Amino acid sequence: MTEKKQIKITKPQTVHLQQPAWDGVREFKVDRKGFEDKSQLACSFYLVPLDSQPLPAYLPGQYLTFEFDIPDTITQSAKKVIRCYTISEMPLAEYYRITVKKIPAPKDMPDLPSGISSTFLHDQINEGDVLLVRAPAGHFYLAPEMTEPLVLISAGIGITPMLSILHAALKDDPKREIWFFYGVRNGHEHVLKDHIEDIAEKHGNVNLHVCYSQPDEGDVIDRDYQHKCRIDINLLRALLPLKTFQFFVCGPKPMMESIVPALEDWGVPKQRIHYESFGPATVIRHEKSVQTTAGEKTEPLIVTFTKSGKSLNWDPSFSCLLEFAEANGIDISFGCRAGSCGTCESVLEEGEVEYNQEPDLDLEEGTFLACVSIPKTNIKISA
Ligand SMILES: Cc1cc2nc3c(=O)[nH]c(=O)nc-3n(C[C@H](O)[C@H](O)[C@H](O)COP(=O)(O)OP(=O)(O)OC[C@H]3O[C@@H](n4cnc5c(N)ncnc54)[C@H](O)[C@@H]3O)c2cc1C
């Protein structure tokens, strides 16, 4: 008798999934392009649909997924690259704006090429060019029912969803209490400085706190920034009044890993902490720190890649099945590595996987995203 296959995909929490506003990709023309910081690392692209049909609304904080055909002059071999970029404007009818930071090679590996898509956008894409764009998506957004005061915490290019959320919140209620914390190294990296300062000047209810961790000589405290430090929980505790807030956090991995658990420790309920990380970062939540409890079996789980014919012991030092597959020479296509674009959707033939981060999209029955999951039992993957 053949054993009955068991497939189970455990999601960490309920997801508010919406139908995409259009299927597949839609063509958008770059109507305008412009830098947003002194270093010219952050560049905005204003996108209008070629079909001239109205743009569907999106929830403030959501992103677009792009399919780039990157020419072989950049990658050595022409290839399709998929990346997500957040809409950095409030829901508007005429255009979508994205703001993209050019990602340099890692400091310890300066010989590597800079980020493929961000470099392509900055250096090759100009006004009039056409981009292929999937519909707005994502679970990191200001929902209409969230009417409480807001605390928006971001660093670096993580400011993009906060801009959208800030605009939308003020449009709904210009008097809403908003605390806007933004962290960068110094004035050279300060994205959309005048724009945000202007909003704060016009709205006494927007409390702007900019932190520079390494101010330059030309940076002036109380003019360009308010605090010489990184954003941390001590700053938040010192400044925020005790009341019910919705917290939104977006930034680099170290900031997320320090602030999200610290907010929980401070007593903020999880359902009022919303966070997003731009990339493969996985926020380590408290409950993940204990891997096994006394009496649990500790034999390694077996991961079988059926197409490749490889059965391997799962190594828990990998943060996800995608990384584990790559390290073992198994090819799974990927895009965002953050549970957002769906490129690494794989068929789970047997067993159970567990998500360490909520996927952003609705998946086919029996499939899972390899970039944000780990095995829970022995599993068989069609790869
Ligand atoms: C939901 C979501 C929303 C996002 N929103 C925004 C946004 O609003 N704005 C924004 O700027 N970004 C955003 N991002 C990030 C964006 O999608 C890309 O991840 C980012 O632009 C980097 O992509 P890239 O192709 O330029 O870099 P990649 O080519 O992916 O390279 C990333 C880094 O890896 C290095 N690298 C290259 N080759 C290797 C190698 N062999 N080994 C090790 N390292 C290597 C590169 O030098 C670079 O430092 C978002 C991401 C997500 C998931």
Ligand as a Chemical Component Dictionary entry (heavy atoms), coordinates in Angstrom:
data_LIG
# 
_chem_comp.id                   LIG 
_chem_comp.type                 NON-POLYMER 
_chem_comp.pdbx_formal_charge   0 
_chem_comp.three_letter_code    LIG 
# 
loop_
_chem_comp_atom.comp_id 
_chem_comp_atom.atom_id 
_chem_comp_atom.alt_atom_id 
_chem_comp_atom.type_symbol 
_chem_comp_atom.charge 
_chem_comp_atom.model_Cartn_x 
_chem_comp_atom.model_Cartn_y 
_chem_comp_atom.model_Cartn_z 
_chem_comp_atom.pdbx_ordinal 
LIG C1  C1  C 0 8.650  44.583 -0.967 1  
LIG C2  C2  C 0 9.910  45.288 -1.397 2  
LIG C3  C3  C 0 9.876  46.662 -1.634 3  
LIG C4  C4  C 0 11.051 47.339 -2.024 4  
LIG N1  N1  N 0 11.012 48.694 -2.235 5  
LIG C5  C5  C 0 12.142 49.353 -2.589 6  
LIG C6  C6  C 0 12.128 50.775 -2.806 7  
LIG O1  O1  O 0 11.108 51.457 -2.672 8  
LIG N2  N2  N 0 13.299 51.357 -3.183 9  
LIG C7  C7  C 0 14.462 50.651 -3.334 10 
LIG O2  O2  O 0 15.494 51.252 -3.691 11 
LIG N3  N3  N 0 14.500 49.311 -3.109 12 
LIG C8  C8  C 0 13.368 48.640 -2.768 13 
LIG N4  N4  N 0 13.410 47.285 -2.580 14 
LIG C9  C9  C 0 14.668 46.553 -2.827 15 
LIG C10 C10 C 0 14.754 46.191 -4.324 16 
LIG O3  O3  O 0 13.721 45.299 -4.671 17 
LIG C11 C11 C 0 16.073 45.482 -4.685 18 
LIG O4  O4  O 0 16.269 44.402 -3.797 19 
LIG C12 C12 C 0 17.256 46.425 -4.621 20 
LIG O5  O5  O 0 17.084 47.501 -5.542 21 
LIG C13 C13 C 0 18.547 45.668 -4.999 22 
LIG O6  O6  O 0 18.359 45.036 -6.220 23 
LIG P1  P1  P 0 19.497 45.025 -7.321 24 
LIG O7  O7  O 0 19.034 44.148 -8.422 25 
LIG O8  O8  O 0 19.893 46.422 -7.641 26 
LIG O9  O9  O 0 20.696 44.385 -6.549 27 
LIG P2  P2  P 0 21.231 42.865 -6.670 28 
LIG O10 O10 O 0 21.759 42.601 -8.021 29 
LIG O11 O11 O 0 20.167 41.963 -6.132 30 
LIG O12 O12 O 0 22.495 42.953 -5.702 31 
LIG C14 C14 C 0 22.331 43.233 -4.327 32 
LIG C15 C15 C 0 23.737 43.313 -3.701 33 
LIG O13 O13 O 0 24.411 42.056 -3.901 34 
LIG C16 C16 C 0 25.709 42.311 -4.441 35 
LIG N5  N5  N 0 26.125 41.163 -5.249 36 
LIG C17 C17 C 0 26.110 41.035 -6.589 37 
LIG N6  N6  N 0 26.574 39.823 -6.935 38 
LIG C18 C18 C 0 26.880 39.181 -5.789 39 
LIG C19 C19 C 0 27.430 37.917 -5.468 40 
LIG N7  N7  N 0 27.740 37.050 -6.427 41 
LIG N8  N8  N 0 27.615 37.599 -4.164 42 
LIG C20 C20 C 0 27.296 38.463 -3.179 43 
LIG N9  N9  N 0 26.779 39.695 -3.406 44 
LIG C21 C21 C 0 26.584 40.036 -4.698 45 
LIG C22 C22 C 0 25.569 43.579 -5.220 46 
LIG O14 O14 O 0 26.838 44.222 -5.389 47 
LIG C23 C23 C 0 24.648 44.367 -4.314 48 
LIG O15 O15 O 0 25.380 44.961 -3.267 49 
LIG C24 C24 C 0 12.251 46.601 -2.175 50 
LIG C25 C25 C 0 12.268 45.218 -1.943 51 
LIG C26 C26 C 0 11.108 44.562 -1.558 52 
LIG C27 C27 C 0 11.159 43.087 -1.319 53 
# 
loop_
_chem_comp_bond.comp_id 
_chem_comp_bond.atom_id_1 
_chem_comp_bond.atom_id_2 
_chem_comp_bond.value_order 
_chem_comp_bond.pdbx_ordinal 
LIG C1  C2  SING 1  
LIG C2  C3  SING 2  
LIG C2  C26 DOUB 3  
LIG C3  C4  DOUB 4  
LIG C4  N1  SING 5  
LIG C4  C24 SING 6  
LIG N1  C5  DOUB 7  
LIG C5  C6  SING 8  
LIG C5  C8  SING 9  
LIG C6  O1  DOUB 10 
LIG C6  N2  SING 11 
LIG N2  C7  SING 12 
LIG C7  O2  DOUB 13 
LIG C7  N3  SING 14 
LIG N3  C8  DOUB 15 
LIG C8  N4  SING 16 
LIG N4  C9  SING 17 
LIG N4  C24 SING 18 
LIG C9  C10 SING 19 
LIG C10 O3  SING 20 
LIG C10 C11 SING 21 
LIG C11 O4  SING 22 
LIG C11 C12 SING 23 
LIG C12 O5  SING 24 
LIG C12 C13 SING 25 
LIG C13 O6  SING 26 
LIG O6  P1  SING 27 
LIG P1  O7  DOUB 28 
LIG P1  O8  SING 29 
LIG P1  O9  SING 30 
LIG O9  P2  SING 31 
LIG P2  O10 DOUB 32 
LIG P2  O11 SING 33 
LIG P2  O12 SING 34 
LIG O12 C14 SING 35 
LIG C14 C15 SING 36 
LIG C15 O13 SING 37 
LIG C15 C23 SING 38 
LIG O13 C16 SING 39 
LIG C16 N5  SING 40 
LIG C16 C22 SING 41 
LIG N5  C17 SING 42 
LIG N5  C21 SING 43 
LIG C17 N6  DOUB 44 
LIG N6  C18 SING 45 
LIG C18 C19 SING 46 
LIG C18 C21 DOUB 47 
LIG C19 N7  SING 48 
LIG C19 N8  DOUB 49 
LIG N8  C20 SING 50 
LIG C20 N9  DOUB 51 
LIG N9  C21 SING 52 
LIG C22 O14 SING 53 
LIG C22 C23 SING 54 
LIG C23 O15 SING 55 
LIG C24 C25 DOUB 56 
LIG C25 C26 SING 57 
LIG C26 C27 SING 58 
# 
